[in-house]
Amino acid sequence: MRGPKFEWVIRANQYSVSMEIIGTTAQKTTLKPDTGGSLAMRVEFGGDTTPVYKCRLTQRKTLACIFRGPGGTTGVQFKKIPLKQ
């Protein structure tokens, strides 16, 4: 979280994902299976490259996503929470 706001919010419906990330515009992507048993998703930050995060469900039932690139490794973890209607 960044202050009272979530830094990343992801809404998933099957393999279709919509994301809201502080500092970017809202975007939609698709989770695509890779050869290593992970789900991959592209995240557009507006730079020269578009990182692909590799995601897996954890034993704690969260979605952990990692990107390994030239600048190092970054990761985010999501937990399922109910949406207010």
Backbone as a printed PyTorch tensor [residue, N CA C, xyz], in Angstrom:
tensor([[[  0.8430,  -1.1800,   0.0000],
         [  0.0000,   0.0000,   0.0000],
         [  0.8840,   1.2370,   0.0000]],

        [[  0.3850,   2.2760,  -0.5940],
         [  1.0430,   3.5810,  -0.5610],
         [  0.0870,   4.5210,   0.1520]],

        [[  0.3720,   4.7690,   1.4260],
         [ -0.5700,   5.5250,   2.2450],
         [ -1.8410,   4.7140,   2.4040]],

        [[ -3.0080,   5.3460,   2.2240],
         [ -4.2650,   4.5980,   2.3560],
         [ -4.6830,   3.8780,   1.0700]],

        [[ -3.8870,   4.0000,   0.0080],
         [ -4.2590,   3.4160,  -1.2810],
         [ -3.4240,   2.1820,  -1.6020]],

        [[ -4.0690,   1.2400,  -2.2800],
         [ -3.3290,   0.0830,  -2.7650],
         [ -2.4420,   0.5280,  -3.9160]],

        [[ -1.2030,   0.0720,  -3.9320],
         [ -0.2740,   0.4480,  -4.9930],
         [ -0.6260,  -0.2710,  -6.3000]],

        [[ -1.0020,  -1.5300,  -6.2130],
         [ -1.4400,  -2.3140,  -7.3730],
         [ -2.8040,  -2.9220,  -7.0400]],

        [[ -3.7240,  -2.8730,  -7.9800],
         [ -5.0050,  -3.5730,  -7.8630],
         [ -5.1880,  -4.3650,  -9.1440]],

        [[ -5.5320,  -5.6280,  -9.0090],
         [ -5.7250,  -6.4840, -10.1700],
         [ -7.0990,  -7.1430, -10.0320]],

        [[ -7.8730,  -7.0720, -11.0900],
         [ -9.1850,  -7.7380, -11.1360],
         [ -9.1050,  -8.8050, -12.2210]],

        [[ -9.3840, -10.0350, -11.8430],
         [ -9.2520, -11.1390, -12.7900],
         [-10.5970, -11.7990, -13.0270]],

        [[-10.8470, -12.1480, -14.2890],
         [-12.0100, -12.9250, -14.6840],
         [-11.4970, -13.9890, -15.6370]],

        [[-11.3280, -15.2070, -15.1330],
         [-10.6800, -16.2900, -15.8750],
         [ -9.2380, -15.8610, -16.1580]],

        [[ -8.8410, -15.7570, -17.4300],
         [ -7.4790, -15.3490, -17.7740],
         [ -7.3820, -13.8660, -18.1350]],

        [[ -8.5050, -13.1550, -18.1660],
         [ -8.5080, -11.7310, -18.4850],
         [ -8.2790, -10.9260, -17.2040]],

        [[ -7.3560,  -9.9710, -17.2740],
         [ -6.9630,  -9.2090, -16.0900],
         [ -7.0200,  -7.7210, -16.3990]],

        [[ -7.6110,  -6.9520, -15.4820],
         [ -7.5130,  -5.4960, -15.5630],
         [ -6.7270,  -5.0370, -14.3440]],

        [[ -5.8480,  -4.0580, -14.5560],
         [ -4.9640,  -3.5960, -13.4940],
         [ -5.0320,  -2.0950, -13.3380]],

        [[ -4.9060,  -1.6740, -12.1010],
         [ -4.7210,  -0.2620, -11.7860],
         [ -3.4680,  -0.1880, -10.9270]],

        [[ -2.4830,   0.5660, -11.3990],
         [ -1.2050,   0.6890, -10.7060],
         [ -0.9200,   2.1740, -10.5340]],

        [[ -0.5480,   2.5920,  -9.3300],
         [ -0.2300,   4.0040,  -9.0980],
         [  0.8660,   4.4320, -10.0770]],

        [[  0.6530,   5.5200, -10.7790],
         [  1.6460,   6.0530, -11.7040],
         [  1.4480,   5.6190, -13.1480]],

        [[  0.4510,   4.7620, -13.4230],
         [  0.1800,   4.3380, -14.7960],
         [ -1.2970,   4.4980, -15.0850]],

        [[ -1.6610,   4.3020, -16.3350],
         [ -3.0770,   4.3110, -16.7000],
         [ -3.6490,   2.9140, -16.4830]],

        [[ -4.9590,   2.8180, -16.3640],
         [ -5.6100,   1.5070, -16.2360],
         [ -5.3050,   0.7020, -17.4940]],

        [[ -5.0840,  -0.5800, -17.3360],
         [ -4.7350,  -1.4190, -18.4780],
         [ -5.3340,  -2.8010, -18.3390]],

        [[ -5.4850,  -3.4660, -19.4740],
         [ -6.0010,  -4.8330, -19.5080],
         [ -4.9570,  -5.7120, -20.1530]],

        [[ -4.8660,  -6.9350, -19.6660],
         [ -3.9150,  -7.9000, -20.2070],
         [ -4.5080,  -9.2910, -20.0550]],

        [[ -3.7910, -10.2680, -20.5120],
         [ -4.2080, -11.6640, -20.3990],
         [ -3.1150, -12.4480, -19.7060]],

        [[ -3.5030, -13.3130, -18.7850],
         [ -2.5490, -14.2310, -18.1700],
         [ -2.3190, -15.3810, -19.1440]],

        [[ -1.0750, -15.6020, -19.5040],
         [ -0.7450, -16.6520, -20.4670],
         [  0.1540, -17.6850, -19.8020]],

        [[ -0.2060, -18.9780, -19.9000],
         [  0.6630, -20.0150, -19.3310],
         [  2.0060, -20.0420, -20.0420]],

        [[  3.0860, -20.2730, -19.2730],
         [  4.4050, -20.4310, -19.8900],
         [  4.8550, -21.8820, -19.7230]],

        [[  6.0260, -22.2070, -20.2040],
         [  6.5040, -23.5870, -20.1760],
         [  6.9570, -24.0220, -18.7840]],

        [[  7.1070, -23.0980, -17.8430],
         [  7.5850, -23.4320, -16.5060],
         [  6.4860, -23.6090, -15.4700]],

        [[  5.2220, -23.5940, -15.8820],
         [  4.1280, -23.7650, -14.9350],
         [  3.6390, -22.4770, -14.3090]],

        [[  4.1320, -21.3430, -14.7700],
         [  3.6900, -20.0440, -14.2570],
         [  2.7040, -19.4160, -15.2350]],

        [[  2.0410, -18.3600, -14.7730],
         [  1.2280, -17.5260, -15.6480],
         [  1.9940, -16.2320, -15.8650]],

        [[  2.0670, -15.7820, -17.1030],
         [  2.8250, -14.5760, -17.4350],
         [  1.8620, -13.4400, -17.7650]],

        [[  2.1860, -12.2320, -17.3020],
         [  1.3880, -11.0510, -17.6620],
         [  2.3130,  -9.8830, -17.9550]],

        [[  2.0010,  -9.1770, -19.0320],
         [  2.7620,  -7.9940, -19.4320],
         [  2.1840,  -6.7800, -18.7120]],

        [[  3.0730,  -5.9160, -18.2130],
         [  2.6450,  -4.7070, -17.5100],
         [  3.3060,  -3.5140, -18.1820]],

        [[  2.5010,  -2.5760, -18.6390],
         [  2.9860,  -1.3980, -19.3610],
         [  3.1660,  -0.2440, -18.3820]],

        [[  4.4220,   0.1680, -18.1970],
         [  4.7260,   1.3080, -17.3320],
         [  5.0270,   2.5770, -18.1230]],

        [[  5.0020,   2.4990, -19.4600],
         [  5.2530,   3.6680, -20.2910],
         [  6.7080,   3.8850, -20.6310]],

        [[  7.5600,   2.9100, -20.3970],
         [  8.9820,   3.0430, -20.7030],
         [  9.3360,   2.4090, -22.0410]],

        [[ 10.6210,   2.1870, -22.2470],
         [ 11.1070,   1.6080, -23.4930],
         [ 10.7910,   0.1240, -23.6310]],

        [[ 10.6470,  -0.5780, -22.5150],
         [ 10.3480,  -1.9990, -22.5520],
         [  9.0880,  -2.2840, -21.7380]],

        [[  8.4940,  -3.4290, -22.0000],
         [  7.3210,  -3.8560, -21.2600],
         [  7.6750,  -5.1230, -20.4870]],

        [[  7.7990,  -5.0310, -19.1650],
         [  8.1820,  -6.2140, -18.4000],
         [  7.0820,  -7.2700, -18.4050]],

        [[  7.5040,  -8.5200, -18.3410],
         [  6.5840,  -9.6480, -18.2340],
         [  6.7790, -10.2520, -16.8490]],

        [[  5.7450, -10.1990, -16.0380],
         [  5.7790, -10.7680, -14.6980],
         [  5.3470, -12.2280, -14.7580]],

        [[  6.0780, -13.1000, -14.0720],
         [  5.7410, -14.5200, -13.9590],
         [  5.0280, -14.7040, -12.6290]],

        [[  3.8210, -15.2760, -12.6600],
         [  2.9790, -15.3560, -11.4680],
         [  2.6230, -16.8080, -11.1260]],

        [[  2.5220, -17.0720,  -9.8350],
         [  2.0890, -18.3810,  -9.3260],
         [  1.2570, -18.1760,  -8.0670]],

        [[  0.3410, -19.1190,  -7.8270],
         [ -0.3870, -19.1220,  -6.5700],
         [  0.5270, -19.6810,  -5.4870]],

        [[  0.4880, -19.0560,  -4.3150],
         [  1.3180, -19.5180,  -3.2060],
         [  0.5110, -20.4460,  -2.3010]],

        [[  1.1840, -21.0660,  -1.3610],
         [  0.4970, -21.9300,  -0.3960],
         [ -0.4540, -21.1330,   0.4790]],

        [[ -0.1910, -19.8350,   0.6250],
         [ -1.0780, -18.9670,   1.4230],
         [ -2.2370, -18.4260,   0.5990]],

        [[ -2.4130, -18.9500,  -0.6280],
         [ -3.5100, -18.5530,  -1.5270],
         [ -3.3960, -17.1000,  -1.9750]],

        [[ -2.1630, -16.6200,  -2.1490],
         [ -1.9460, -15.3060,  -2.7420],
         [ -1.3680, -15.5180,  -4.1360]],

        [[ -1.3910, -14.4900,  -4.9560],
         [ -0.7780, -14.5320,  -6.2810],
         [  0.5330, -13.7530,  -6.1970]],

        [[  1.6420, -14.4440,  -6.3340],
         [  2.9600, -13.8060,  -6.2690],
         [  3.5040, -13.6700,  -7.6790]],

        [[  3.9370, -12.4610,  -8.0480],
         [  4.4260, -12.1760,  -9.4030],
         [  5.8320, -11.5790,  -9.3120]],

        [[  6.7490, -12.0930, -10.1350],
         [  8.1490, -11.6540, -10.1120],
         [  8.5890, -11.2860, -11.5220]],

        [[  9.3760, -10.2160, -11.6160],
         [ 10.0000,  -9.8160, -12.8800],
         [ 11.5000,  -9.7560, -12.6480]],

        [[ 12.2410, -10.4650, -13.4840],
         [ 13.7070, -10.4100, -13.4340],
         [ 14.1830,  -9.7010, -14.6940]],

        [[ 14.8380,  -8.5770, -14.5070],
         [ 15.3090,  -7.8120, -15.6500],
         [ 16.6930,  -7.2540, -15.4050]],

        [[ 17.1600,  -6.4160, -16.3490],
         [ 18.5080,  -5.8640, -16.2290],
         [ 18.7100,  -5.0200, -14.9790]],

        [[ 17.6530,  -4.4230, -14.4600],
         [ 17.7670,  -3.5880, -13.2630],
         [ 17.6270,  -4.3590, -11.9700]],

        [[ 17.4520,  -5.6740, -12.0540],
         [ 17.2880,  -6.4940, -10.8540],
         [ 15.9520,  -7.2120, -10.8560]],

        [[ 15.5920,  -7.7310,  -9.7070],
         [ 14.3520,  -8.4850,  -9.5520],
         [ 13.3640,  -7.6670,  -8.7400]],

        [[ 12.1140,  -7.5920,  -9.2210],
         [ 11.0500,  -6.9230,  -8.4790],
         [  9.8790,  -7.8840,  -8.3830]],

        [[  9.0560,  -7.6850,  -7.3930],
         [  7.9090,  -8.5680,  -7.2310],
         [  6.7540,  -7.8690,  -6.5580]],

        [[  5.5830,  -8.4280,  -6.7740],
         [  4.3610,  -7.9710,  -6.1170],
         [  3.5930,  -9.2070,  -5.6870]],

        [[  2.7900,  -9.0370,  -4.6360],
         [  1.9830, -10.1400,  -4.1530],
         [  0.5700,  -9.6340,  -3.9390]],

        [[ -0.3960, -10.4000,  -4.4060],
         [ -1.7990, -10.0160,  -4.3050],
         [ -2.5320, -10.9940,  -3.4120]],

        [[ -3.4500, -10.4740,  -2.5940],
         [ -4.3130, -11.3680,  -1.8510],
         [ -5.7520, -11.0630,  -2.2540]],

        [[ -6.5750, -12.0860,  -2.2040],
         [ -7.9550, -11.9490,  -2.6200],
         [ -8.7490, -11.2460,  -1.5240]],

        [[ -9.4330, -10.1720,  -1.9030],
         [-10.2980,  -9.4750,  -0.9730],
         [-11.6190,  -9.2060,  -1.6680]],

        [[-12.7240,  -9.1900,  -0.9240],
         [-14.0250,  -8.9470,  -1.5560],
         [-14.1570,  -7.4930,  -2.0270]],

        [[-14.8200,  -7.3090,  -3.1400],
         [-15.1030,  -5.9690,  -3.6600],
         [-16.4000,  -5.4580,  -3.0680]],

        [[-16.4220,  -4.1980,  -2.7210],
         [-17.6730,  -3.5850,  -2.2460],
         [-18.5440,  -3.3110,  -3.4620]],

        [[-19.7810,  -3.6990,  -3.3820],
         [-20.7110,  -3.5070,  -4.5040],
         [-21.2600,  -2.1120,  -4.5140]]])
